[in-house]
Amino acid sequence: MLAKRIIPCLDVKNGRVVKGRSFVNLRDAGDPVEQGRLYSEAGADELVFLDITATLEARQTIRALAAAVGRAVFIPYTIGGGIRELDDIKALLQAGAEKISINSAAVRKPGLITEGANAFGNQAVVVAIDAKRVGGGGTGFQPVPSESTGYKPVLPKWEVYIDAGTRATGLDAVQWARRVEELGCGEILLTSIDADGHTAGYDIELTRAIAGAVGIPVIASGGAGGPEDIWRVLTEGQADAALAASIFHYGQYTIAQVKEYLRDRGVSVRL
Amino acid sequence: MIAIVDYGLGNLRSVKYALDRLGVESELTSDPAAVARAEAVILPGVGAFGEAMANLRELGLVAPLRDYAASGRPFVGICLGMQLLLTRSEEHGLHDGLDIIPGQVVRFGQELTVPQMGWNQVRQARPCPLFEGLRDEDYFYFAHSYYCRPDDPAVAVGLTDYGQAYASTLQQGNVLGCQYHPEKSGPSGLKMLRNFVSLIKEQV
């Protein structure tokens, strides 16, 4: 049976792993290659390296990183951050990355998704979607919908943000997800900007809305505080994989602990 | 020398990294003569079937690969490389393959999440030297939208369930195929590559 995946994410800046809360106040947590190797040995199913430096020099750094990881780590890994053209994709895949992840460039130049998929297969092209709740639904109190009160439920919506969560695009996240699938993307890495860094759980509604809208796998990201959050997003949220950073980086939980928790609740995992 | 066939697609480097880790010499090559004289051949690959075959034709590798397969020396196709061993694929129109193992490459059903992406189990349906020392139903890393349907079910030595049971490991004599990526499947995958390499020594 296909196992649900547990994916530690390593945010990389100037060649070092960092992790912040809601994309600011970054803290240093080590060497990416060594961390990747340790996670692989600890039972990670995959790794994601996101380069958040976003300068021209960073392109060379991240290519070198892709190759260094390839020599040391024998599980799949995805590299994202600062990819703008087909040459960037090609260089990272040829260095040994299994997949690349594009975010802002996918919005600015959707054709890049198709070019990448045609050249390297859609399984190699991940589109990262950073989404922010913009209305309706939510987890707070809502009156019961009824005709007598005239209240109609407002369905939740999420807007796509780019440039590390700083720029709103006006795109609806669910529609954008469908569109990137049509364009040839093979997997969606979905981050809730609202939940990211707060370790208070994933945005389950968002994840389920996207997973239900597309036929490609969805990796849920943002908000993992413990095994129960991961269990919820893989079951209620219908995600194929869960990405987490802080809970692993700071040693609150091991990957094995998370997987044992999932297995004991009937989720298929690789142990 | 082990020849890793480079036909201009995708992620070949990771197969080489894995062999390097095992301390096994290998070369990435597009040279038909290098294939002809290799002790073992690995046909890796990700990407589209039609484009892969077009590249193999352009590089003059189709006949050398078929001849090599007939030579009895160890040959393994990985992922798309395994699919290329078959007669035909329906990926983006019908395309002829190397036709070393008779069979068709077909798409997963619409009801499934495609590509199948992640770790799935390989059931050892028949003995195969690749499985030596590996436990039955061990996990390997898969990333594919199409799968192999060999004409002779006996060549399907390993099966995986995704919607239905399908052939994820093939063996027809010296010609082997893995739908998954052993080079990305952690210690189990490295062990499988080691098993493949050890077939060379048995030849001598």
HADDOCK unambig.tbl for C-alpha pairs under 7 A between the chains (distance, minus, plus):
assign (segid A and resid 1 and name CA) (segid B and resid 120 and name CA) 5.57 0.50 0.50
assign (segid A and resid 1 and name CA) (segid B and resid 121 and name CA) 6.11 0.50 0.50
assign (segid A and resid 1 and name CA) (segid B and resid 161 and name CA) 5.90 0.50 0.50
assign (segid A and resid 1 and name CA) (segid B and resid 162 and name CA) 6.89 0.50 0.50
assign (segid A and resid 2 and name CA) (segid B and resid 118 and name CA) 6.75 0.50 0.50
assign (segid A and resid 2 and name CA) (segid B and resid 119 and name CA) 5.82 0.50 0.50
assign (segid A and resid 2 and name CA) (segid B and resid 120 and name CA) 4.36 0.50 0.50
assign (segid A and resid 3 and name CA) (segid B and resid 118 and name CA) 6.83 0.50 0.50
assign (segid A and resid 3 and name CA) (segid B and resid 119 and name CA) 5.60 0.50 0.50
assign (segid A and resid 3 and name CA) (segid B and resid 120 and name CA) 6.03 0.50 0.50
assign (segid A and resid 5 and name CA) (segid B and resid 118 and name CA) 6.86 0.50 0.50
assign (segid A and resid 70 and name CA) (segid B and resid 14 and name CA) 6.28 0.50 0.50
assign (segid A and resid 70 and name CA) (segid B and resid 17 and name CA) 6.72 0.50 0.50
assign (segid A and resid 71 and name CA) (segid B and resid 17 and name CA) 5.33 0.50 0.50
assign (segid A and resid 74 and name CA) (segid B and resid 183 and name CA) 6.24 0.50 0.50
assign (segid A and resid 74 and name CA) (segid B and resid 184 and name CA) 4.74 0.50 0.50
assign (segid A and resid 74 and name CA) (segid B and resid 185 and name CA) 6.34 0.50 0.50
assign (segid A and resid 74 and name CA) (segid B and resid 186 and name CA) 5.04 0.50 0.50
assign (segid A and resid 75 and name CA) (segid B and resid 184 and name CA) 4.26 0.50 0.50
assign (segid A and resid 75 and name CA) (segid B and resid 185 and name CA) 5.51 0.50 0.50
assign (segid A and resid 75 and name CA) (segid B and resid 186 and name CA) 5.48 0.50 0.50
assign (segid A and resid 76 and name CA) (segid B and resid 184 and name CA) 5.51 0.50 0.50
assign (segid A and resid 93 and name CA) (segid B and resid 10 and name CA) 6.58 0.50 0.50
assign (segid A and resid 93 and name CA) (segid B and resid 11 and name CA) 5.80 0.50 0.50
assign (segid A and resid 94 and name CA) (segid B and resid 10 and name CA) 6.47 0.50 0.50
assign (segid A and resid 94 and name CA) (segid B and resid 11 and name CA) 5.39 0.50 0.50
assign (segid A and resid 94 and name CA) (segid B and resid 13 and name CA) 6.34 0.50 0.50
assign (segid A and resid 95 and name CA) (segid B and resid 13 and name CA) 6.48 0.50 0.50
assign (segid A and resid 96 and name CA) (segid B and resid 11 and name CA) 5.96 0.50 0.50
assign (segid A and resid 96 and name CA) (segid B and resid 13 and name CA) 5.46 0.50 0.50
assign (segid A and resid 96 and name CA) (segid B and resid 14 and name CA) 5.10 0.50 0.50
assign (segid A and resid 98 and name CA) (segid B and resid 11 and name CA) 6.97 0.50 0.50
assign (segid A and resid 119 and name CA) (segid B and resid 47 and name CA) 6.66 0.50 0.50
assign (segid A and resid 120 and name CA) (segid B and resid 9 and name CA) 6.71 0.50 0.50
assign (segid A and resid 120 and name CA) (segid B and resid 10 and name CA) 5.64 0.50 0.50
assign (segid A and resid 120 and name CA) (segid B and resid 46 and name CA) 6.41 0.50 0.50
assign (segid A and resid 120 and name CA) (segid B and resid 47 and name CA) 4.52 0.50 0.50
assign (segid A and resid 121 and name CA) (segid B and resid 46 and name CA) 6.38 0.50 0.50
assign (segid A and resid 121 and name CA) (segid B and resid 47 and name CA) 3.95 0.50 0.50
assign (segid A and resid 121 and name CA) (segid B and resid 48 and name CA) 5.90 0.50 0.50
assign (segid A and resid 123 and name CA) (segid B and resid 115 and name CA) 6.46 0.50 0.50
assign (segid A and resid 123 and name CA) (segid B and resid 143 and name CA) 6.19 0.50 0.50
assign (segid A and resid 123 and name CA) (segid B and resid 144 and name CA) 6.83 0.50 0.50
assign (segid A and resid 186 and name CA) (segid B and resid 115 and name CA) 6.54 0.50 0.50
assign (segid A and resid 215 and name CA) (segid B and resid 113 and name CA) 5.00 0.50 0.50
assign (segid A and resid 215 and name CA) (segid B and resid 114 and name CA) 6.28 0.50 0.50
assign (segid A and resid 216 and name CA) (segid B and resid 113 and name CA) 5.23 0.50 0.50
assign (segid A and resid 216 and name CA) (segid B and resid 114 and name CA) 5.26 0.50 0.50
assign (segid A and resid 216 and name CA) (segid B and resid 115 and name CA) 6.38 0.50 0.50
assign (segid A and resid 217 and name CA) (segid B and resid 113 and name CA) 6.21 0.50 0.50
assign (segid A and resid 270 and name CA) (segid B and resid 139 and name CA) 6.77 0.50 0.50
